[in-house]
Amino acid sequence: MSKQQDTFSNTIEHFSAEEEEIRAAAGNIAIENLHQFLPAILIAERDPHKKLLSLHALKEVVTHCSHGQLERVVEQLWAPLFQYSEDAEDSTRNVAAACLGKLTTAHPTRYFPQLHSRIHDENPAARATVASAIRHTLAESSPSFGVPNVRRLALSALNSAARTKPHLIRDYLPTLLQSIYAEMKVNPDLIRTVQMGPWTHKVDDGLDARKTAWETLYALLDTCLAKLDLSIFLSHLLAAISDPSDEIKVIGHMLLARLSASPTTSIALAQPLDELTPSLELTMRRTAVTKDAVKQDIKRAAELRRSMMRAVVALSKINSAGSASKFDAFVEESRKNGQWGLEFRELLGH
């Protein structure tokens, strides 16, 4: 046996050590000699007696590799790691998922679509691995993962799982929701000013990711309601109906209407009505158009106003008389408004 083979055999045995320091040391040795160790680890993976040992070796390599090193080896590791997703042991699949999540951040635009497509895999174990891998990517803080479009891809995959395979993510929701809620905030660092002739225009590069986060939350209402902490959930609603984007305001209005229609959530929603009222009033005032407004602006304002009215009508049905005085006054003012009062009364039914 050659000296290199002896070194490899001695090193790979340490990947199963209980002590984190020993495993990390073995990982560092492998990383320093990646061009020799990685092929040997992948060969050892074919041996049923060394399969689990090889997986732990891969985990240490993936965990301690630099971003540049990961980019060079991701293609070699992607398929072998997915083979572990078919294992019956949860612990094995979880290790593979952590590795896949880390690898995805090395080339997100290429590997996120691949993760997304596997959500619908015929193998339930593979679907569970994908859900866990997505959870790991959302917790990742590498520079490439901070790119808004990359985070949107992660949230899109999560949104798809929430709508079509909710059982895959229910147990991970406490962690996932922290990431979703964090994405709902407007990030001033992602807003830039663009010059368009004599005018300036603000572009929000975080809008698409933020919108996907709100859409995911809406999907979770339908599929994972029992797993949501309603007090925390409701505390974020004000951000939606106050968002600078009309698209997100509309999603916020849909959330209000959806929550109002459920006996489970409507009781909790009735309490903060006065807190929500100023943002609803502001939206109503901003939908008023001037005589010189163009057709497109008139249409956009009408759609936003109707969206908001539907939410207010839904909320009015759960409000006990006198329990939310600001909201009651807003409803009465809307009924009497000369510009849109008729439309509001029609939605209200009286």
Buried (B, 14 or more C-beta within 10 A) or exposed (E): EEEEEEBBEEBBEBBBBEEEEEBBBBBBBBBEBBEEBBEBBBEBBEEEEBBBBBBBBBBBBBBBBEEEBBBBBBEEBBEBBBEBBBBEEEEBBBBBBBBBBBBBBBBBEEBBEEBBEBBEBEEEBBBBBBBBBBBBBBEBEBEBBEBBEBBBBBBBBBBBBBBEBBEBBBBBBEEBBEBBBEBBEBBEEBBEEEEEEEEEEEEBBBBBBBBBBBBBBBBBBEBBBEBBEBEEBBEBBBBBBBBEBBBBBBBBBBBBBBBBEBEEBBEBBBEBBBBBBBBBBEBBEBBEBEEEEEEEEEEBBBEBBBBBBBBBBBBBEBBEEEEBEBBBEBBEEBEEBEEBBEBBBEBBEE
